[in-house]
Amino acid sequence: MSGIEDDLDALFELPLTEFTVARNALAARLKKAGCGDEAARVKALVKPSISAWAVNQLYWKHRQAFDGLIAAGERLRRAHASQLAGKASDMHGPLAARREALSGLSRLAGALLRDAGHSATPDTIRRITTTLEALSTYSPLSVAPPPGRLTADIDPPGFESLAALIPEVGQAERHDQSTRVIPFQPLVSAEADDVSKREESRQAKTASAKAALKAAERTLSETRTMAQDVGAALKKATAQANQTEKDRREAKERFEKASIAVEEARQRVHSLAAEAEEAARALENAERGVEKARKELKEGNYILD
């Protein structure tokens, strides 16, 4: 199985244009070797989208930067969990670190796309950034997509998936209440004892609900801040991409104009060369005429003035 996994890794490292042929060849080889299930698994693999392929290449070719993003996402998750537990925690540092990691990987992705002959459009860069952000959030989960083998874009996890990343709100508080030492009181009646227990349960649920609401409000506030930061980074990246595209078009226009000018200069040189050749022939003919005239005058004993 380790050999098959290595083959799969190698498959997703290939240029996008070679994926389908290599996948079919690997499936055929596995089938011929009697590995029918593995061959079917490989045959079912979908060719990655251009943005998913770029994220895969970041994992294989820029692992240090990729791991830096995952680590930044983990630090952000821990800071978030600390806040939900009611502890003071700095969110700005982890947010800034993840934003910087995302920005750096987005630039690397653009370079990878251009080097491979693909267009690094703003929409493609946006989808790459979204997938990278999702991977940095998903990384602690058991359902996290395998990095390096993506076939499609990934959206950030929803609220239910995100809840799995943080400790249960109010659990510590309920634990403290359950272990609290209650002074001995004489038993008045079973009914009074039942009412007291229901009241304690109601108070515990109320406290837990208040804690959950407070934590949810903090989560909403931090998520809004995160969304604003990512939005600003996306806006900046889009502006840079648009400027780069504009520069490329202008450079292309200058190149085309220069090419036309070069061609016109070549034609002019060719025309002047033809004129020079014709002038040289005329000069040569004139020199021969002068020489002939001198000879005739000499033979006729004419006197030259």
Secondary structure, 3 states (H helix, E strand, C coil): CHHHHHHHHHHHHCCHHHHHHHHHHHHHHHHHCCCHHHHHHHHCCCCCCHHHHHHHHHHHHCHHHHHHHHHHHHHHHHHHHHHHCCCCCCCHHHHHHHHHHHHHHHHHHHHHHHHCCCCCCHHHHHHHHHHHHHHHHHCCCCCCCCCCCCCCCCCCCCHHHHHCCCCCCCHHHHHHHHCCCCCCCCCCCHHHHHHHHHHHHHHHHHHHHHHHHHHHHHHHHHHHHHHHHHHHHHHHHHHHHHHHHHHHHHHHHHHHHHHHHHHHHHHHHHHHHHHHHHHHHHHHHHHHHHHHHHHHHHHCCCCCC
